[in-house]
Amino acid sequence: MKGKFITFEGIDGAGKSSHVEWLAEWLRARGIVVQVTREPGGTELGEKLRALLLNEPMHLETETLLMFAARREHLARLIEPALARGEWVVCDRFSDATYAYQGGGRGLDRNKFLTLEHWVQERLQPDLTLLFDLPLDIARERIVLANRVLDKFEQERVDFHERVRQAYLERAHGNPSRIQVINADNSIDNIRKKLEKILLVNCL
C-alpha cells in the first residue's frame, strides 16, 4: 500500500518547522513508518544545492531550475522510494514554496513554473499540505526574536514576503482539497490539536 506524502508550507517566521518532528512522532506512535525531510535538500546533492540557493545571489531562472533539480533528486532518491515502500513522508516545503517564493515573491512566469512542475513531478502532489499562515508583522517579529543569521530570502524586503504570503493563499484557494490553512497566530497546543483533527479526517 502506497504511503502518504505530507508537506508543511508557510512564510518565513510562520513557525511551521517546530511542528514537523512533532507530527512525525505523532504518526510513529500510531505505528506508521515516517521519513522526515526538507526542501531544498533531503539528499546529499540537495543539501549542497540548498547552501547555494539560500545564500548565493543568482538569476531568477537559475534559482528556479536549481530548486527543481534538487527536487528531482529528492523525489528519485528519497520521496518516491519511501512512498512505494508504504512509508509516510513529512517534508518541510515542496513545490508550493517554489510557486510562492519564485513565482509570487520574485515574479517567475507561472507557465514556466507549471512546465517545470509537470516535468519534474509528473502527477505527484502531496496528499496533504499544511499551510501555516499569519500576518507578516508577527512573522517578522518572530524572525528578529530568533536572533540568528538570516538567509537571502529572509533578508528580502517586506513587500517580497507579502507577495509570497498572497501567492500561498492563492495556491490554497485553488487547491482546497489538498491545502489546509492553519492559523499560525495561535498557541502551540491549539495548533497541534488542529493538526491532529486534520490528520484524522484527511489521512487516517
Secondary structure as a PSIPRED ss2 file (coil, helix, strand):
# PSIPRED VFORMAT (PSIPRED V4.0)

   1 M C   1.000  0.000  0.000
   2 K C   1.000  0.000  0.000
   3 G C   1.000  0.000  0.000
   4 K C   1.000  0.000  0.000
   5 F E   0.000  0.000  1.000
   6 I E   0.000  0.000  1.000
   7 T E   0.000  0.000  1.000
   8 F E   0.000  0.000  1.000
   9 E E   0.000  0.000  1.000
  10 G E   0.000  0.000  1.000
  11 I C   1.000  0.000  0.000
  12 D C   1.000  0.000  0.000
  13 G C   1.000  0.000  0.000
  14 A C   1.000  0.000  0.000
  15 G C   1.000  0.000  0.000
  16 K C   1.000  0.000  0.000
  17 S H   0.000  1.000  0.000
  18 S H   0.000  1.000  0.000
  19 H H   0.000  1.000  0.000
  20 V H   0.000  1.000  0.000
  21 E H   0.000  1.000  0.000
  22 W H   0.000  1.000  0.000
  23 L H   0.000  1.000  0.000
  24 A H   0.000  1.000  0.000
  25 E H   0.000  1.000  0.000
  26 W H   0.000  1.000  0.000
  27 L H   0.000  1.000  0.000
  28 R H   0.000  1.000  0.000
  29 A C   1.000  0.000  0.000
  30 R C   1.000  0.000  0.000
  31 G C   1.000  0.000  0.000
  32 I C   1.000  0.000  0.000
  33 V C   1.000  0.000  0.000
  34 V E   0.000  0.000  1.000
  35 Q E   0.000  0.000  1.000
  36 V E   0.000  0.000  1.000
  37 T E   0.000  0.000  1.000
  38 R E   0.000  0.000  1.000
  39 E C   1.000  0.000  0.000
  40 P C   1.000  0.000  0.000
  41 G C   1.000  0.000  0.000
  42 G C   1.000  0.000  0.000
  43 T C   1.000  0.000  0.000
  44 E H   0.000  1.000  0.000
  45 L H   0.000  1.000  0.000
  46 G H   0.000  1.000  0.000
  47 E H   0.000  1.000  0.000
  48 K H   0.000  1.000  0.000
  49 L H   0.000  1.000  0.000
  50 R H   0.000  1.000  0.000
  51 A H   0.000  1.000  0.000
  52 L H   0.000  1.000  0.000
  53 L H   0.000  1.000  0.000
  54 L H   0.000  1.000  0.000
  55 N H   0.000  1.000  0.000
  56 E C   1.000  0.000  0.000
  57 P C   1.000  0.000  0.000
  58 M C   1.000  0.000  0.000
  59 H C   1.000  0.000  0.000
  60 L H   0.000  1.000  0.000
  61 E H   0.000  1.000  0.000
  62 T H   0.000  1.000  0.000
  63 E H   0.000  1.000  0.000
  64 T H   0.000  1.000  0.000
  65 L H   0.000  1.000  0.000
  66 L H   0.000  1.000  0.000
  67 M H   0.000  1.000  0.000
  68 F H   0.000  1.000  0.000
  69 A H   0.000  1.000  0.000
  70 A H   0.000  1.000  0.000
  71 R H   0.000  1.000  0.000
  72 R H   0.000  1.000  0.000
  73 E H   0.000  1.000  0.000
  74 H H   0.000  1.000  0.000
  75 L H   0.000  1.000  0.000
  76 A H   0.000  1.000  0.000
  77 R H   0.000  1.000  0.000
  78 L H   0.000  1.000  0.000
  79 I H   0.000  1.000  0.000
  80 E H   0.000  1.000  0.000
  81 P H   0.000  1.000  0.000
  82 A H   0.000  1.000  0.000
  83 L H   0.000  1.000  0.000
  84 A H   0.000  1.000  0.000
  85 R C   1.000  0.000  0.000
  86 G C   1.000  0.000  0.000
  87 E C   1.000  0.000  0.000
  88 W E   0.000  0.000  1.000
  89 V E   0.000  0.000  1.000
  90 V E   0.000  0.000  1.000
  91 C E   0.000  0.000  1.000
  92 D E   0.000  0.000  1.000
  93 R C   1.000  0.000  0.000
  94 F C   1.000  0.000  0.000
  95 S H   0.000  1.000  0.000
  96 D H   0.000  1.000  0.000
  97 A H   0.000  1.000  0.000
  98 T H   0.000  1.000  0.000
  99 Y H   0.000  1.000  0.000
 100 A H   0.000  1.000  0.000
 101 Y H   0.000  1.000  0.000
 102 Q H   0.000  1.000  0.000
 103 G H   0.000  1.000  0.000
 104 G H   0.000  1.000  0.000
 105 G H   0.000  1.000  0.000
 106 R C   1.000  0.000  0.000
 107 G C   1.000  0.000  0.000
 108 L C   1.000  0.000  0.000
 109 D C   1.000  0.000  0.000
 110 R H   0.000  1.000  0.000
 111 N H   0.000  1.000  0.000
 112 K H   0.000  1.000  0.000
 113 F H   0.000  1.000  0.000
 114 L H   0.000  1.000  0.000
 115 T H   0.000  1.000  0.000
 116 L H   0.000  1.000  0.000
 117 E H   0.000  1.000  0.000
 118 H H   0.000  1.000  0.000
 119 W H   0.000  1.000  0.000
 120 V H   0.000  1.000  0.000
 121 Q H   0.000  1.000  0.000
 122 E C   1.000  0.000  0.000
 123 R C   1.000  0.000  0.000
 124 L C   1.000  0.000  0.000
 125 Q C   1.000  0.000  0.000
 126 P C   1.000  0.000  0.000
 127 D C   1.000  0.000  0.000
 128 L E   0.000  0.000  1.000
 129 T E   0.000  0.000  1.000
 130 L E   0.000  0.000  1.000
 131 L E   0.000  0.000  1.000
 132 F E   0.000  0.000  1.000
 133 D E   0.000  0.000  1.000
 134 L C   1.000  0.000  0.000
 135 P C   1.000  0.000  0.000
 136 L H   0.000  1.000  0.000
 137 D H   0.000  1.000  0.000
 138 I H   0.000  1.000  0.000
 139 A H   0.000  1.000  0.000
 140 R H   0.000  1.000  0.000
 141 E H   0.000  1.000  0.000
 142 R H   0.000  1.000  0.000
 143 I H   0.000  1.000  0.000
 144 V H   0.000  1.000  0.000
 145 L H   0.000  1.000  0.000
 146 A H   0.000  1.000  0.000
 147 N C   1.000  0.000  0.000
 148 R C   1.000  0.000  0.000
 149 V C   1.000  0.000  0.000
 150 L C   1.000  0.000  0.000
 151 D C   1.000  0.000  0.000
 152 K C   1.000  0.000  0.000
 153 F C   1.000  0.000  0.000
 154 E C   1.000  0.000  0.000
 155 Q C   1.000  0.000  0.000
 156 E C   1.000  0.000  0.000
 157 R C   1.000  0.000  0.000
 158 V H   0.000  1.000  0.000
 159 D H   0.000  1.000  0.000
 160 F H   0.000  1.000  0.000
 161 H H   0.000  1.000  0.000
 162 E H   0.000  1.000  0.000
 163 R H   0.000  1.000  0.000
 164 V H   0.000  1.000  0.000
 165 R H   0.000  1.000  0.000
 166 Q H   0.000  1.000  0.000
 167 A H   0.000  1.000  0.000
 168 Y H   0.000  1.000  0.000
 169 L H   0.000  1.000  0.000
 170 E H   0.000  1.000  0.000
 171 R H   0.000  1.000  0.000
 172 A H   0.000  1.000  0.000
 173 H H   0.000  1.000  0.000
 174 G H   0.000  1.000  0.000
 175 N C   1.000  0.000  0.000
 176 P C   1.000  0.000  0.000
 177 S C   1.000  0.000  0.000
 178 R C   1.000  0.000  0.000
 179 I E   0.000  0.000  1.000
 180 Q E   0.000  0.000  1.000
 181 V E   0.000  0.000  1.000
 182 I E   0.000  0.000  1.000
 183 N E   0.000  0.000  1.000
 184 A C   1.000  0.000  0.000
 185 D C   1.000  0.000  0.000
 186 N C   1.000  0.000  0.000
 187 S C   1.000  0.000  0.000
 188 I H   0.000  1.000  0.000
 189 D H   0.000  1.000  0.000
 190 N H   0.000  1.000  0.000
 191 I H   0.000  1.000  0.000
 192 R H   0.000  1.000  0.000
 193 K H   0.000  1.000  0.000
 194 K H   0.000  1.000  0.000
 195 L H   0.000  1.000  0.000
 196 E H   0.000  1.000  0.000
 197 K H   0.000  1.000  0.000
 198 I H   0.000  1.000  0.000
 199 L H   0.000  1.000  0.000
 200 L H   0.000  1.000  0.000
 201 V H   0.000  1.000  0.000
 202 N H   0.000  1.000  0.000
 203 C C   1.000  0.000  0.000
 204 L C   1.000  0.000  0.000
